[in-house]
Amino acid sequence: MSDLVVPGFKSSELINDLNKAFDQFSPEERAKLVKQVNGVFQFAIKNSEGKEEVFTVDCKKEGKVVRGKGDIKADAVLSLKDGDFVDLASGKLNGQKAYMSGKLKIKGQIMLAMKLDNVFKAINPTAKL
């Protein structure tokens, strides 16, 4: 089992899938995504038990995912519940509606969060943020 998968966090399975997708990218595909997105996202995800996990998605330098804050400062910090992250990444929840309704909180570069669409499409082509 990957160190990205955390029991009690369904979102961690999707984060792990995202990391696998990054690993399977050719150097050219990874470079294209990094150029397209050019940002570091930090997800602070809270599960139903009130526990919080942090995952960092680097789409600025290396194109990788780590558990925790990572080595690079995040450009956008997104806080949301575990179930909302799953719905967001799978395309069931619209990112703008989630933000407007308070389900998704963003600190830092809000416009960068719109580029998350490209990141989630690596694991699910129907995802929309």
Backbone hydrogen bonds in HBPLUS format (Angstrom, degrees):
<---DONOR---> <-ACCEPTOR-->    atom                        ^
c    i                          cat <-CA-CA->   ^        H-A-AA   ^      H-
h    n   atom  resd res      DA  || num        DHA   H-A  angle D-A-AA Bond
n    s   type  num  typ     dist DA aas  dist angle  dist       angle   num
A0005-VAL N   A0002-SER O   3.30 MM   3  5.61 150.9  2.39 104.7 111.5     1
A0009-PHE N   A0006-VAL O   3.05 MM   3  5.63 146.9  2.16 146.2 145.6     2
A0012-SER N   A0009-PHE O   3.10 MM   3  5.44 139.6  2.27 103.4 113.7     3
A0013-GLU N   A0010-LYS O   3.05 MM   3  5.56 139.7  2.22 109.9 119.9     4
A0014-LEU N   A0011-SER O   3.05 MM   3  5.18 117.7  2.46  98.2 113.0     5
A0015-ILE N   A0011-SER O   2.88 MM   4  6.21 154.9  1.94 152.5 160.7     6
A0016-ASN N   A0012-SER O   2.88 MM   4  6.03 151.6  1.96 139.3 147.0     7
A0017-ASP N   A0013-GLU O   2.91 MM   4  6.22 149.2  2.01 140.1 148.8     8
A0018-LEU N   A0014-LEU O   2.87 MM   4  6.14 150.2  1.96 145.4 153.5     9
A0019-ASN N   A0015-ILE O   2.98 MM   4  6.31 153.1  2.05 145.5 152.5    10
A0020-LYS N   A0016-ASN O   2.90 MM   4  6.25 153.5  1.97 148.2 155.6    11
A0021-ALA N   A0017-ASP O   2.90 MM   4  6.17 155.0  1.96 146.6 153.4    12
A0022-PHE N   A0018-LEU O   2.94 MM   4  6.27 156.5  2.00 149.1 155.3    13
A0023-ASP N   A0019-ASN O   2.92 MM   4  6.21 154.4  1.98 146.3 153.6    14
A0024-GLN N   A0020-LYS O   2.97 MM   4  6.26 140.4  2.13 144.6 155.2    15
A0024-GLN N   A0021-ALA O   3.15 MM   3  5.13 125.4  2.47  93.4 107.3    16
A0025-PHE N   A0022-PHE O   3.17 MM   3  5.23 146.8  2.29  99.6 109.4    17
A0030-ARG N   A0026-SER O   2.95 MM   4  6.21 165.6  1.97 163.1 167.0    18
A0031-ALA N   A0027-PRO O   2.96 MM   4  6.06 157.3  2.01 140.0 146.6    19
A0032-LYS N   A0028-GLU O   2.91 MM   4  6.13 149.7  2.00 144.6 153.1    20
A0033-LEU N   A0029-GLU O   3.01 MM   4  6.30 159.7  2.05 149.6 154.0    21
A0034-VAL N   A0030-ARG O   2.93 MM   4  6.15 165.7  1.95 154.9 158.9    22
A0035-LYS N   A0031-ALA O   2.91 MM   4  6.04 156.9  1.96 143.9 150.4    23
A0036-GLN N   A0032-LYS O   2.87 MM   4  6.03 155.9  1.93 147.0 154.1    24
A0037-VAL N   A0033-LEU O   2.86 MM   4  5.98 168.8  1.87 157.9 159.9    25
A0038-ASN N   A0034-VAL O   2.77 MM   4  5.17 135.5  1.96 131.9 145.7    26
A0039-GLY N   A0059-CYS O   3.11 MM  20  5.17 146.4  2.23 103.0 106.6    27
A0059-CYS N   A0039-GLY O   2.90 MM  20  5.17 144.4  2.02 148.9 157.1    28
A0075-ASP N   A0040-VAL O   2.79 MM  35  5.20 148.1  1.89 131.7 141.7    29
A0076-ALA N   A0040-VAL O   3.22 MM  36  6.62 154.9  2.29 162.3 165.5    30
A0041-PHE N   A0057-VAL O   2.90 MM  16  5.09 163.9  1.92 151.0 151.3    31
A0057-VAL N   A0041-PHE O   2.73 MM  16  5.09 162.0  1.76 153.9 159.9    32
A0042-GLN N   A0076-ALA O   2.92 MM  34  6.33 158.9  1.96 159.0 163.2    33
A0078-LEU N   A0042-GLN O   2.74 MM  36  6.10 162.3  1.77 167.2 173.5    34
A0043-PHE N   A0055-PHE O   2.72 MM  12  5.18 167.8  1.73 162.8 166.1    35
A0055-PHE N   A0043-PHE O   2.97 MM  12  5.18 153.4  2.04 142.6 151.3    36
A0044-ALA N   A0078-LEU O   2.80 MM  34  6.10 165.7  1.82 154.9 159.4    37
A0080-LEU N   A0044-ALA O   3.10 MM  36  6.55 155.7  2.16 157.2 162.5    38
A0045-ILE N   A0053-GLU O   2.84 MM   8  5.37 164.0  1.87 169.8 168.8    39
A0053-GLU N   A0045-ILE O   2.88 MM   8  5.37 157.8  1.93 151.7 158.2    40
A0046-LYS N   A0080-LEU O   3.09 MM  34  6.45 154.9  2.15 143.1 150.9    41
A0082-ASP N   A0046-LYS O   2.81 MM  36  5.60 148.0  1.91 147.5 143.8    42
A0047-ASN N   A0051-LYS O   2.89 MM   4  5.61 157.0  1.95 158.6 165.4    43
A0050-GLY N   A0047-ASN O   2.97 MM   3  5.41 162.7  2.00 116.1 120.9    44
A0068-GLY N   A0054-VAL O   2.59 MM  14  4.81 163.4  1.61 138.7 139.6    45
A0056-THR N   A0066-VAL O   2.83 MM  10  5.32 167.4  1.85 158.0 162.4    46
A0066-VAL N   A0056-THR O   2.91 MM  10  5.32 159.0  1.96 150.4 157.5    47
A0058-ASP N   A0064-LYS O   2.78 MM   6  5.29 164.3  1.81 175.7 174.3    48
A0063-GLY N   A0058-ASP O   3.02 MM   5  5.16 114.9  2.46 126.3 143.7    49
A0064-LYS N   A0058-ASP O   3.09 MM   6  5.29 131.9  2.33 129.8 142.0    50
A0109-GLN N   A0075-ASP O   2.99 MM  34  5.97 168.4  2.00 148.6 149.7    51
A0077-VAL N   A0107-LYS O   2.81 MM  30  5.06 165.5  1.83 150.2 155.3    52
A0107-LYS N   A0077-VAL O   2.84 MM  30  5.06 157.0  1.89 144.1 152.0    53
A0079-SER N   A0105-LYS O   2.80 MM  26  5.05 162.3  1.83 148.0 154.2    54
A0105-LYS N   A0079-SER O   2.95 MM  26  5.05 165.5  1.97 149.3 153.6    55
A0085-PHE N   A0081-LYS O   2.98 MM   4  6.30 151.6  2.06 154.6 163.0    56
A0086-VAL N   A0082-ASP O   3.11 MM   4  6.46 159.9  2.15 152.2 157.3    57
A0087-ASP N   A0083-GLY O   2.99 MM   4  6.26 161.7  2.02 147.5 152.2    58
A0088-LEU N   A0084-ASP O   2.83 MM   4  5.97 153.9  1.90 145.5 153.2    59
A0089-ALA N   A0085-PHE O   2.82 MM   4  6.00 171.0  1.83 158.9 160.5    60
A0090-SER N   A0086-VAL O   2.97 MM   4  6.02 141.6  2.12 142.8 153.2    61
A0092-LYS N   A0087-ASP O   2.81 MM   5  4.82 125.5  2.11 150.8 155.3    62
A0093-LEU N   A0087-ASP O   3.04 MM   6  5.10 147.5  2.15 116.9 112.3    63
A0091-GLY N   A0088-LEU O   3.25 MM   3  5.29 154.4  2.32 100.1 107.8    64
A0098-ALA N   A0094-ASN O   2.91 MM   4  6.13 156.7  1.96 152.6 160.3    65
A0099-TYR N   A0095-GLY O   2.90 MM   4  6.09 153.1  1.97 145.6 152.5    66
A0100-MET N   A0096-GLN O   2.88 MM   4  6.08 165.3  1.90 149.4 153.6    67
A0101-SER N   A0097-LYS O   2.88 MM   4  5.95 148.1  1.98 146.3 154.5    68
A0103-LYS N   A0098-ALA O   2.83 MM   5  4.89 123.3  2.15 154.3 159.0    69
A0104-LEU N   A0098-ALA O   3.04 MM   6  5.25 146.2  2.16 120.2 115.8    70
A0102-GLY N   A0099-TYR O   3.18 MM   3  5.22 154.3  2.25 100.7 108.5    71
A0112-LEU N   A0109-GLN O   3.16 MM   3  5.36 130.2  2.42  99.5 112.2    72
A0113-ALA N   A0110-ILE O   3.01 MM   3  5.34 133.3  2.24 104.2 116.5    73
A0114-MET N   A0111-MET O   3.11 MM   3  5.48 143.2  2.25 104.2 113.9    74
A0115-LYS N   A0112-LEU O   2.88 MM   3  5.43 146.7  1.99 113.2 122.9    75
A0116-LEU N   A0113-ALA O   3.02 MM   3  5.32 160.5  2.05 109.1 115.2    76
A0118-ASN N   A0115-LYS O   3.06 MM   3  5.72 132.1  2.30 115.0 123.0    77
A0119-VAL N   A0116-LEU O   2.87 MM   3  4.94 119.5  2.25  97.8 114.4    78
A0120-PHE N   A0116-LEU O   2.84 MM   4  6.18 166.2  1.86 169.8 171.0    79
A0121-LYS N   A0117-ASP O   2.99 MM   4  6.14 145.2  2.11 146.9 156.7    80
A0122-ALA N   A0119-VAL O   3.04 MM   3  5.59 155.3  2.10 112.0 119.6    81
A0123-ILE N   A0120-PHE O   2.99 MM   3  5.65 147.8  2.10 115.3 122.9    82
A0124-ASN N   A0120-PHE O   2.89 MM   4  6.04 150.5  1.97 149.2 158.5    83
A0127-ALA N   A0124-ASN O   3.06 MM   3  5.64 171.4  2.07 125.2 127.6    84
